Amino acid sequence: GLIFYDTKVTVMNRVLNATVQRTADHAAPEITLDPLEIVGGEIRSSENSYFCQAARQLACVPSSQLCVKLASGGDPTYAFNIRFTGEEVHGTSGSFRHFLWQVCKELQSSSLSLLLLCPSSAVNKNKGRYILTPSPITYAEEQLFHFFGQLLGIAIRADVPLPLDLLPSFWKTLVGEPLDPDVDLQEADILTYNYVKKFENINDETELEALCAEIASQHLATESPDCPNKPCCKFTYLTMTGEEVELCPRGRHIPVGWENKDVYATAIRSLRMRELQTPECMTAVRAGLGSIIPLQLLTTLTPLEMELRTCGLPYINLEFLKAHTMYQVGLMETDQHIEFFWSALEMFTQEELCKFIKFACNQERIPFTCPCKDGGPDTAHVPPYPMKIAPPDGAAGV
């Protein structure tokens, strides 16, 4: 917290350029994707997704071949090249950025099971934010989480922000910061947070009975074995994936009473904290990330800074974009039609601006900082800025 973010990024960039492993005499790995597998945006099988197609093909490529210098100017060097079956695309930047955009869409959809919509979304809190799916993983899923980590590192080296909406708890765990049992639980699962608080704030047995009766009416409790007509809770709870689990050995047979209500509340909170940390999944993600960038860099970054470096800002700063736009072949910012262009963009909503950036740059977000600050005014910009505006290709008057 004592180092400015820009300073951290400068150091990080120097380290990344010093850890380049693919030299100029090595050809970039190339993968072939079949767009017909996801015609209409519908993925019939997760194996057909761009994410899985790429994961299968890059599994045989040494990670050292993916460690390239930071993107800078023109048509930069990316970790791998992409060829779409049946399409002839000039250059590599557009295909690469479109690929990253598409896999982020897939990760945040029902086609892949690596990410889970946080339970708080159900009540419009942190709507559309995701966490790693907290469940035991197979070897195949572990490889996919490893590839997900690699993609985070690849995006950092390419300086292409990923349009991922992940909860702060993900970034905290990634950089090794402990989770807050109150704040992070509330962000991820507000219903469980409120449920736990009800048990923690009970003052007497009468209130406990009333609470159990209320829960019983929601089909979450059973009758007490001692008093058949008296509802009670047992030491079980639902995981984020909807599976009922015991909070302790023989939990299904242990009723919640005045003496152990605090133990019950603590056990539920601990269950959620374990699910948010997802050690198995996060270990695989960190291993993948560590194969692309040195993990020691994460020790200097806060969770928010890591998110900014990886995903940028979820909105478009029009002034930032305007300051990093190039005008070609005699065009000037003061030309009337250029002024009309920027005036039109100023009337766009954020959603419309994101669509415009996707159309112009093949991605939805722009980086948070510009490397031109590291040098003079002649320092090359990194795509997707500058946005280049040129005259039409046709003859004058056409």
Secondary structure per residue as TSV (DSSP state, phi and psi in degrees):
chain	resnum	aa	ss	phi	psi
A	1	G	-	360.0	-6.5
A	2	L	-	-95.7	-3.0
A	3	I	S	-113.6	133.6
A	4	F	-	-63.0	146.5
A	5	Y	H	-59.0	-43.3
A	6	D	H	-60.2	-36.5
A	7	T	H	-65.9	-42.2
A	8	K	H	-61.9	-42.4
A	9	V	H	-64.5	-40.1
A	10	T	H	-61.2	-47.0
A	11	V	H	-62.8	-43.8
A	12	M	H	-59.7	-44.0
A	13	N	H	-63.6	-38.9
A	14	R	H	-65.2	-41.1
A	15	V	H	-65.3	-41.6
A	16	L	H	-63.5	-40.3
A	17	N	H	-71.8	-24.7
A	18	A	H	-82.6	-11.3
A	19	T	T	-111.1	22.4
A	20	V	-	-65.9	133.0
A	21	Q	-	-116.4	-18.8
A	22	R	-	-95.9	114.9
A	23	T	-	-86.1	171.4
A	24	A	T	-65.1	-25.2
A	25	D	T	-84.2	2.7
A	26	H	S	-102.5	126.8
A	27	A	-	-70.3	145.3
A	28	A	-	-67.6	139.8
A	29	P	-	-58.9	148.3
A	30	E	E	-128.3	135.0
A	31	I	E	-119.3	152.2
A	32	T	E	-115.0	125.1
A	33	L	E	-112.6	144.4
A	34	D	-	-105.6	103.2
A	35	P	G	-62.3	-23.7
A	36	L	G	-65.8	-18.5
A	37	E	G	-69.7	-20.9
A	38	I	G	-126.7	37.6
A	39	V	G	-58.6	134.2
A	40	G	G	76.2	6.9
A	41	G	G	80.4	0.0
A	42	E	-	-99.5	124.4
A	43	I	-	-103.4	111.6
A	44	R	S	-73.1	-27.4
A	45	S	S	-142.8	141.3
A	46	S	G	-59.9	-28.5
A	47	E	G	-65.2	-21.6
A	48	N	G	-86.3	-10.5
A	49	S	S	-63.9	154.1
A	50	Y	H	-57.1	-38.5
A	51	F	H	-58.7	-49.9
A	52	C	H	-73.5	-36.3
A	53	Q	H	-59.0	-44.2
A	54	A	H	-70.1	-40.7
A	55	A	H	-60.6	-41.5
A	56	R	H	-63.6	-43.7
A	57	Q	H	-75.3	-33.7
A	58	L	H	-85.7	-8.2
A	59	A	T	-62.1	-26.5
A	60	C	T	-92.0	-2.2
A	61	V	S	-95.1	126.0
A	62	P	-	-58.8	137.6
A	63	S	G	-60.5	-24.7
A	64	S	G	-60.7	-28.9
A	65	Q	G	-74.4	-11.2
A	66	L	G	-97.8	-6.0
A	67	C	-	-92.0	92.3
A	68	V	-	-110.5	168.1
A	69	K	-	-67.6	159.6
A	70	L	-	-60.1	141.6
A	71	A	-	-61.6	137.4
A	72	S	-	-155.9	121.3
A	73	G	S	64.7	157.8
A	74	G	S	48.6	-128.5
A	75	D	S	-108.7	92.6
A	76	P	-	-71.0	169.6
A	77	T	-	-83.4	123.5
A	78	Y	-	-108.8	167.6
A	79	A	S	-59.0	-35.9
A	80	F	-	-154.6	159.1
A	81	N	E	-99.1	153.9
A	82	I	E	-125.3	131.7
A	83	R	E	-118.7	127.5
A	84	F	E	-95.1	128.3
A	85	T	T	-56.6	127.8
A	86	G	T	80.3	4.9
A	87	E	-	-125.0	139.8
A	88	E	-	-107.3	110.4
A	89	V	-	-116.2	131.1
A	90	H	S	-88.4	133.5
A	91	G	S	82.5	169.3
A	92	T	S	-114.0	-21.6
A	93	S	H	-63.3	-47.2
A	94	G	H	-61.2	-45.5
A	95	S	H	-64.1	-41.8
A	96	F	H	-65.1	-45.8
A	97	R	H	-68.1	-37.1
A	98	H	H	-64.4	-38.2
A	99	F	H	-60.8	-48.0
A	100	L	H	-61.7	-39.7
A	101	W	H	-63.3	-43.5
A	102	Q	H	-66.5	-42.5
A	103	V	H	-68.0	-30.8
A	104	C	H	-66.3	-38.1
A	105	K	H	-62.3	-42.6
A	106	E	H	-66.1	-42.2
A	107	L	H	-62.2	-33.5
A	108	Q	T	-101.4	37.9
A	109	S	S	-136.5	-179.7
A	110	S	T	-81.0	-6.0
A	111	S	T	-71.5	-29.6
A	112	L	-	-118.5	152.3
A	113	S	-	-111.5	18.4
A	114	L	S	-75.4	-34.5
A	115	L	E	-112.9	148.2
A	116	L	E	-125.4	132.5
A	117	L	E	-61.9	128.2
A	118	C	-	-64.2	142.6
A	119	P	G	-56.4	-28.0
A	120	S	G	-63.3	-22.2
A	121	S	G	-58.9	-29.4
A	122	A	G	-63.3	-23.6
A	123	V	G	-117.0	30.4
A	124	N	T	61.8	27.7
A	125	K	S	-111.0	129.5
A	126	N	S	52.2	43.6
A	127	K	T	-61.0	133.2
A	128	G	T	78.9	12.1
A	129	R	-	-100.2	146.3
A	130	Y	E	-121.2	159.6
A	131	I	E	-131.9	167.0
A	132	L	E	-66.9	138.6
A	133	T	-	-64.1	118.0
A	134	P	-	-86.3	83.2
A	135	S	S	-152.2	158.3
A	136	P	-	-55.9	143.1
A	137	I	-	-117.2	148.8
A	138	T	-	-83.1	172.9
A	139	Y	H	-62.8	-40.1
A	140	A	H	-63.1	-41.5
A	141	E	H	-67.7	-35.2
A	142	E	H	-61.1	-39.8
A	143	Q	H	-65.6	-35.2
A	144	L	H	-69.5	-39.5
A	145	F	H	-64.4	-37.2
A	146	H	H	-61.5	-43.3
A	147	F	H	-66.8	-36.8
A	148	F	H	-58.8	-44.0
A	149	G	H	-62.6	-39.9
A	150	Q	H	-61.3	-40.7
A	151	L	H	-62.1	-36.8
A	152	L	H	-60.5	-45.7
A	153	G	H	-67.3	-39.2
A	154	I	H	-62.7	-41.3
A	155	A	H	-65.6	-36.3
A	156	I	H	-65.1	-45.0
A	157	R	H	-66.6	-32.4
A	158	A	H	-83.2	-13.7
A	159	D	T	56.1	40.3
A	160	V	-	-112.2	106.0
A	161	P	-	-62.0	134.8
A	162	L	-	-88.0	129.3
A	163	P	-	-78.0	62.8
A	164	L	-	-104.9	135.9
A	165	D	-	-112.7	88.1
A	166	L	B	-108.6	146.7
A	167	L	-	-65.7	152.9
A	168	P	H	-54.3	-28.9
A	169	S	H	-61.2	-31.8
A	170	F	H	-64.8	-47.7
A	171	W	H	-69.0	-34.8
A	172	K	H	-60.7	-48.7
A	173	T	H	-65.2	-36.7
A	174	L	H	-63.3	-41.4
A	175	V	H	-90.4	1.1
A	176	G	T	86.1	21.9
A	177	E	-	-93.9	136.6
A	178	P	-	-66.4	150.0
A	179	L	-	-81.9	152.2
A	180	D	-	-92.8	118.8
A	181	P	T	-60.1	-23.9
A	182	D	T	-93.0	-58.9
A	183	V	H	-62.3	-48.9
A	184	D	H	-70.9	-34.4
A	185	L	H	-66.0	-42.1
A	186	Q	H	-63.3	-39.9
A	187	E	H	-67.6	-39.3
A	188	A	H	-82.9	-40.6
A	189	D	-	-146.5	82.5
A	190	I	H	-64.0	-31.7
A	191	L	H	-67.2	-44.4
A	192	T	H	-66.1	-38.5
A	193	Y	H	-58.7	-47.0
A	194	N	H	-65.7	-37.0
A	195	Y	H	-62.2	-46.9
A	196	V	H	-63.6	-42.7
A	197	K	H	-61.5	-34.7
A	198	K	H	-61.0	-42.2
A	199	F	H	-71.6	-34.5
A	200	E	H	-72.3	-25.4
A	201	N	T	-99.8	5.8
A	202	I	-	-68.8	137.5
A	203	N	-	-102.7	-24.7
A	204	D	S	-153.5	175.2
A	205	E	H	-67.5	-29.8
A	206	T	H	-62.0	-42.8
A	207	E	H	-65.6	-35.9
A	208	L	H	-64.3	-43.3
A	209	E	H	-62.2	-41.3
A	210	A	H	-64.4	-39.4
A	211	L	H	-66.8	-42.8
A	212	C	H	-62.9	-36.1
A	213	A	H	-65.7	-40.3
A	214	E	H	-64.5	-41.5
A	215	I	H	-68.0	-36.8
A	216	A	H	-61.5	-35.8
A	217	S	H	-67.8	-19.1
A	218	Q	T	-100.0	12.2
A	219	H	T	64.3	32.3
A	220	L	-	-108.5	-2.1
A	221	A	-	-131.2	166.5
A	222	T	E	-125.6	176.7
A	223	E	E	-79.4	148.0
A	224	S	-	-71.0	136.1
A	225	P	S	-65.8	-27.4
A	226	D	S	-78.0	-41.2
A	227	C	S	-123.3	98.6
A	228	P	T	-52.7	-31.4
A	229	N	T	-92.8	3.1
A	230	K	S	-104.9	113.1
A	231	P	E	-70.1	149.9
A	232	C	E	-150.6	162.9
A	233	C	-	-100.3	153.6
A	234	K	B	-110.9	167.2
A	235	F	S	-79.7	60.0
A	236	T	E	-134.3	159.4
A	237	Y	E	-160.0	159.3
A	238	L	E	-85.5	135.8
A	239	T	-	-74.7	173.0
A	240	M	T	-65.5	-21.9
A	241	T	T	-92.3	5.9
A	242	G	S	90.2	12.3
A	243	E	-	-96.8	131.5
A	244	E	E	-78.7	127.4
A	245	V	E	-128.4	156.1
A	246	E	E	-82.9	136.1
A	247	L	S	-82.7	-11.4
A	248	C	S	-158.6	167.4
A	249	P	T	-55.1	133.3
A	250	R	T	59.1	31.1
A	251	G	G	-59.6	-29.5
A	252	R	G	-67.2	-15.5
A	253	H	G	-108.5	4.7
A	254	I	-	-108.9	113.5
A	255	P	B	-77.3	152.2
A	256	V	-	-87.1	122.5
A	257	G	-	-126.2	-175.4
A	258	W	T	-60.5	-35.2
A	259	E	T	-74.4	-28.7
A	260	N	T	-120.7	13.9
A	261	K	H	-62.5	-36.3
A	262	D	H	-70.1	-35.3
A	263	V	H	-64.1	-40.0
A	264	Y	H	-62.0	-47.4
A	265	A	H	-62.8	-42.3
A	266	T	H	-64.5	-38.6
A	267	A	H	-64.9	-39.3
A	268	I	H	-66.6	-43.7
A	269	R	H	-61.2	-42.2
A	270	S	H	-64.1	-38.3
A	271	L	H	-59.2	-47.5
A	272	R	H	-66.0	-37.7
A	273	M	H	-64.4	-39.6
A	274	R	H	-64.7	-39.3
A	275	E	H	-66.6	-37.5
A	276	L	H	-71.1	-31.9
A	277	Q	H	-79.8	-27.2
A	278	T	-	32.9	68.1
A	279	P	H	-53.3	-44.2
A	280	E	H	-62.3	-47.9
A	281	C	H	-66.2	-45.9
A	282	M	H	-66.0	-34.1
A	283	T	H	-61.0	-41.8
A	284	A	H	-67.5	-40.8
A	285	V	H	-63.4	-46.0
A	286	R	H	-64.9	-35.5
A	287	A	H	-63.9	-42.5
A	288	G	H	-64.7	-44.9
A	289	L	H	-62.1	-41.7
A	290	G	H	-67.5	-16.9
A	291	S	T	-81.1	-9.9
A	292	I	T	-113.0	-41.0
A	293	I	S	-130.6	152.1
A	294	P	-	-65.3	125.5
A	295	L	G	-65.9	-20.0
A	296	Q	G	-60.3	-24.6
A	297	L	G	-62.2	-28.9
A	298	L	G	-68.3	-20.1
A	299	T	G	-69.5	-20.1
A	300	T	G	-92.9	-15.3
A	301	L	-	-97.2	139.4
A	302	T	-	-78.4	163.2
A	303	P	H	-55.1	-40.9
A	304	L	H	-66.0	-40.1
A	305	E	H	-65.9	-37.4
A	306	M	H	-64.7	-39.2
A	307	E	H	-65.0	-43.1
A	308	L	H	-63.6	-40.7
A	309	R	H	-68.7	-30.3
A	310	T	H	-93.7	-39.5
A	311	C	H	-116.1	-6.8
A	312	G	-	65.7	-159.0
A	313	L	-	-100.0	143.3
A	314	P	S	-78.7	13.2
A	315	Y	S	-137.8	160.5
A	316	I	-	-96.8	121.6
A	317	N	-	-87.3	102.9
A	318	L	H	-64.8	-36.5
A	319	E	H	-64.9	-38.9
A	320	F	H	-63.1	-44.2
A	321	L	H	-63.8	-41.9
A	322	K	H	-62.8	-38.6
A	323	A	H	-70.7	-17.8
A	324	H	T	-118.7	35.4
A	325	T	E	-107.5	136.4
A	326	M	E	-104.8	142.9
A	327	Y	E	-113.4	128.6
A	328	Q	-	-109.9	159.2
A	329	V	T	49.7	55.2
A	330	G	T	85.9	-5.2
A	331	L	-	-72.7	150.5
A	332	M	-	-135.1	155.5
A	333	E	T	-63.2	-23.5
A	334	T	T	-86.7	-4.7
A	335	D	S	-60.6	142.4
A	336	Q	H	-60.1	-43.3
A	337	H	H	-70.3	-26.3
A	338	I	H	-70.4	-40.7
A	339	E	H	-63.8	-39.5
A	340	F	H	-60.8	-40.6
A	341	F	H	-58.9	-49.4
A	342	W	H	-69.3	-34.1
A	343	S	H	-63.0	-38.4
A	344	A	H	-65.4	-43.4
A	345	L	H	-64.2	-31.6
A	346	E	H	-65.3	-21.0
A	347	M	T	-89.7	-4.8
A	348	F	S	-74.2	147.0
A	349	T	-	-76.9	168.6
A	350	Q	H	-60.9	-38.0
A	351	E	H	-62.7	-41.5
A	352	E	H	-68.9	-36.5
A	353	L	H	-64.4	-40.3
A	354	C	H	-61.7	-39.8
A	355	K	H	-67.4	-36.1
A	356	F	H	-66.3	-43.8
A	357	I	H	-62.6	-38.0
A	358	K	H	-63.5	-40.2
A	359	F	H	-67.9	-43.6
A	360	A	H	-82.0	-33.7
A	361	C	H	-123.5	-2.4
A	362	N	S	65.6	30.1
A	363	Q	S	-158.2	162.7
A	364	E	S	-95.9	-18.1
A	365	R	-	-126.0	153.7
A	366	I	-	-112.9	154.0
A	367	P	-	-57.3	158.4
A	368	F	S	-79.4	-33.7
A	369	T	S	-129.6	163.5
A	370	C	-	-115.0	130.8
A	371	P	G	-67.7	-9.3
A	372	C	G	-64.3	-19.1
A	373	K	G	-70.3	-21.1
A	374	D	G	-73.2	-22.9
A	375	G	S	-125.0	-152.1
A	376	G	-	-90.8	-169.8
A	377	P	T	-66.5	-16.0
A	378	D	T	-88.2	-3.9
A	379	T	S	-60.2	133.9
A	380	A	-	-66.6	139.4
A	381	H	-	-83.6	159.6
A	382	V	-	-101.4	133.3
A	383	P	T	-54.3	147.2
A	384	P	T	-87.0	5.9
A	385	Y	-	-114.9	145.9
A	386	P	S	-75.6	148.1
A	387	M	E	-80.9	128.5
A	388	K	E	-98.6	128.1
A	389	I	E	-114.9	122.6
A	390	A	-	-128.5	159.7
A	391	P	-	-65.4	163.1
A	392	P	-	-64.4	152.2
A	393	D	S	-73.2	-25.0
A	394	G	S	-72.3	173.8
A	395	A	-	-69.2	157.2
A	396	A	T	-59.4	137.5
A	397	G	T	85.9	-3.5
A	398	V	-	-91.4	360.0
